[in-house]
Amino acid sequence: MFARYPSPLELLIRRLVFLAIVIGLIWGLIALVTGFFGWVGSIFNPNQPPTIVAGADCQSQQLSIEAHVGTEQAQEQLAFNPDDTPYIWYSVTNIGSVECKFNVGSDVTFYKITSGTDVVWNSKDCNTPRSSAEPILLLPNKEIAAPAGGWDRVRSGDAGCSKDDGLPGVTADGASYILEAEVNGILSTNKPQFVLN
């Protein structure tokens, strides 16, 4: 009896099947290793986006802080006559899809006024007492504004931040200034520019 040898076509088919199996095993191994390292990386990666839970503390990507300059009635205004007092405030909006809690106490709320690279006034220099507050609940797409506070048009420094502290006035006559707000470590998305005449 003669042994039957596979035909060239059968050999080709066997080789292709074997090659497909090997490629499949290699691909599966690569997917397994990649998935494992991705899972390990997600545990130890500090840049991994946090899970957002309704009613939990707000994450920075859920919030929009805006700085405002204007009148005592919180009407925005960007030019002030010599006898006008500029008032500053901020608003915060939860731009996320669920409610969250956010601390807006005076101990975590700051304003800075600059002219070019010169830091003219910083509320961190103020001598007024600061207090912590319970976090407020921010509903989605609801804006909350802080009360407007007057700026004495003076520089701030080690002595304080107001006229009562004997600080010098700032340049007017068309000089421009920029306001920035910081609330609980989050900077305002805008920096309004205003003019003192």
C-alpha positions as CSV (number, residue, x, y, z in Angstrom):
1,M,0.0,0.0,0.0
2,F,1.3,3.4,-1.0
3,A,1.2,6.3,1.4
4,R,-0.9,9.3,0.2
5,Y,0.9,12.6,0.2
6,P,-1.2,15.7,0.5
7,S,-1.6,17.7,-2.6
8,P,0.0,21.2,-2.9
9,L,-3.4,22.8,-2.5
10,E,-4.0,20.9,0.8
11,L,-0.5,21.9,2.0
12,L,-1.3,25.5,1.3
13,I,-4.6,25.3,3.1
14,R,-3.0,23.7,6.1
15,R,-0.3,26.3,6.2
16,L,-2.8,29.2,5.9
17,V,-5.0,27.7,8.8
18,F,-1.9,27.3,11.0
19,L,-0.8,30.8,10.2
20,A,-4.3,32.2,11.0
21,I,-4.3,30.3,14.3
22,V,-0.8,31.7,15.2
23,I,-1.8,35.3,14.3
24,G,-5.0,34.9,16.3
25,L,-3.0,33.7,19.4
26,I,-0.5,36.6,19.0
27,W,-3.3,39.2,18.6
28,G,-5.1,37.8,21.6
29,L,-2.0,37.9,23.7
30,I,-1.3,41.5,22.7
31,A,-4.9,42.5,23.5
32,L,-4.6,40.8,26.9
33,V,-1.3,42.5,27.8
34,T,-2.5,45.9,26.6
35,G,-5.7,45.6,28.5
36,F,-3.9,44.6,31.7
37,F,-1.4,47.5,31.5
38,G,-4.3,49.9,30.7
39,W,-6.1,48.7,33.8
40,V,-3.0,49.0,36.0
41,G,-2.3,52.4,34.5
42,S,-5.9,53.6,35.3
43,I,-5.3,52.7,39.0
44,F,-2.1,54.6,39.3
45,N,-2.6,57.4,36.8
46,P,-3.3,60.7,38.7
47,N,-4.6,62.3,35.5
48,Q,-7.4,59.8,35.1
49,P,-10.7,61.8,35.1
50,P,-12.5,61.3,38.4
51,T,-15.9,59.7,38.5
52,I,-18.6,62.3,38.7
53,V,-21.3,61.4,41.2
54,A,-24.5,63.5,41.8
55,G,-24.3,65.4,45.1
56,A,-20.6,64.9,45.5
57,D,-17.9,67.6,45.6
58,C,-17.7,69.5,42.3
59,Q,-14.8,68.6,40.0
60,S,-13.0,71.4,38.2
61,Q,-14.3,70.3,34.8
62,Q,-17.9,70.7,36.1
63,L,-17.5,74.4,36.9
64,S,-17.2,77.7,35.1
65,I,-16.0,80.7,37.2
66,E,-16.3,84.2,35.7
67,A,-14.9,87.5,37.0
68,H,-17.0,90.6,36.7
69,V,-16.4,94.4,37.1
70,G,-19.1,97.0,37.3
71,T,-21.4,98.9,39.6
72,E,-22.6,98.5,43.2
73,Q,-25.8,97.0,41.8
74,A,-23.7,94.3,40.0
75,Q,-24.3,95.8,36.5
76,E,-21.2,95.1,34.4
77,Q,-19.2,98.2,33.4
78,L,-15.7,98.5,32.0
79,A,-14.9,102.2,32.2
80,F,-15.0,104.4,35.4
81,N,-15.0,108.1,35.9
82,P,-12.7,109.6,38.6
83,D,-15.4,109.6,41.3
84,D,-16.7,106.1,40.4
85,T,-15.8,103.1,42.5
86,P,-15.3,99.9,40.5
87,Y,-17.1,96.9,42.1
88,I,-15.9,93.3,41.6
89,W,-17.5,90.0,42.0
90,Y,-17.6,86.5,40.5
91,S,-20.2,84.0,39.3
92,V,-20.0,80.3,39.3
93,T,-22.0,77.9,37.0
94,N,-22.2,74.2,37.2
95,I,-21.8,73.2,33.6
96,G,-22.0,69.5,34.4
97,S,-25.0,67.3,34.1
98,V,-25.5,66.5,37.8
99,E,-25.7,68.7,41.0
100,C,-22.5,69.0,43.0
101,K,-21.2,70.7,46.2
102,F,-18.7,73.6,46.1
103,N,-17.1,75.7,48.8
104,V,-17.3,79.5,48.1
105,G,-16.3,80.7,51.6
106,S,-14.3,83.9,51.8
107,D,-11.3,81.8,53.0
108,V,-11.1,80.3,49.5
109,T,-12.2,83.3,47.4
110,F,-9.6,85.8,46.0
111,Y,-9.3,88.6,43.5
112,K,-6.3,90.0,41.7
113,I,-6.0,93.2,39.7
114,T,-3.0,93.6,37.3
115,S,-1.7,96.1,34.9
116,G,0.6,94.4,32.4
117,T,3.0,92.3,34.6
118,D,2.4,94.5,37.6
119,V,0.2,93.0,40.3
120,V,-1.5,96.2,41.5
121,W,-4.0,94.7,44.0
122,N,-4.5,91.3,45.6
123,S,-7.3,90.5,48.0
124,K,-4.9,88.1,49.8
125,D,-3.3,91.2,51.2
126,C,-6.5,92.3,52.9
127,N,-6.7,92.4,56.7
128,T,-10.4,91.6,56.8
129,P,-11.2,88.4,58.6
130,R,-11.9,85.4,56.4
131,S,-14.4,82.6,57.2
132,S,-15.0,79.1,56.0
133,A,-18.4,78.1,54.8
134,E,-20.4,75.0,54.2
135,P,-20.3,74.0,50.6
136,I,-23.3,75.1,48.6
137,L,-25.3,72.8,46.2
138,L,-24.9,73.8,42.6
139,L,-27.6,72.6,40.3
140,P,-26.8,72.0,36.6
141,N,-26.7,75.1,34.4
142,K,-27.6,77.4,37.3
143,E,-25.4,80.4,37.8
144,I,-24.8,81.8,41.3
145,A,-23.2,85.2,41.8
146,A,-21.3,86.5,44.8
147,P,-22.1,89.9,46.2
148,A,-20.2,92.8,44.6
149,G,-17.5,94.5,46.6
150,G,-15.9,97.8,46.0
151,W,-12.2,98.4,45.1
152,D,-10.8,101.6,46.6
153,R,-8.6,102.1,43.5
154,V,-5.5,101.7,45.7
155,R,-2.5,99.3,45.6
156,S,-2.4,96.5,48.1
157,G,0.6,95.3,50.1
158,D,1.9,94.2,53.5
159,A,-0.1,97.1,55.1
160,G,-3.4,95.8,53.6
161,C,-5.6,96.5,50.6
162,S,-7.8,99.6,51.3
163,K,-7.7,103.4,51.7
164,D,-8.1,102.9,55.4
165,D,-4.8,101.1,55.4
166,G,-3.1,104.3,54.1
167,L,-2.2,102.7,50.7
168,P,-1.4,104.8,47.6
169,G,-3.9,105.3,44.8
170,V,-3.4,103.7,41.4
171,T,-2.9,105.5,38.1
172,A,-6.0,106.7,36.3
173,D,-6.3,109.0,33.3
174,G,-7.2,106.1,30.9
175,A,-5.1,103.4,32.6
176,S,-6.4,99.9,32.0
177,Y,-6.5,97.0,34.5
178,I,-7.3,93.3,34.4
179,L,-9.3,91.4,37.0
180,E,-8.9,87.7,37.8
181,A,-11.0,85.7,40.3
182,E,-10.0,82.5,42.1
183,V,-12.6,80.4,43.9
184,N,-11.5,77.3,45.8
185,G,-8.4,76.9,43.7
186,I,-10.2,77.4,40.3
187,L,-9.3,80.4,38.3
188,S,-11.9,82.5,36.3
189,T,-12.2,81.5,32.7
190,N,-12.2,85.2,31.7
191,K,-10.1,88.2,32.7
192,P,-12.1,91.4,32.1
193,Q,-10.2,94.5,31.2
194,F,-11.4,97.8,32.5
195,V,-10.3,101.5,32.4
196,L,-10.0,104.1,35.1
197,N,-10.5,107.6,33.8
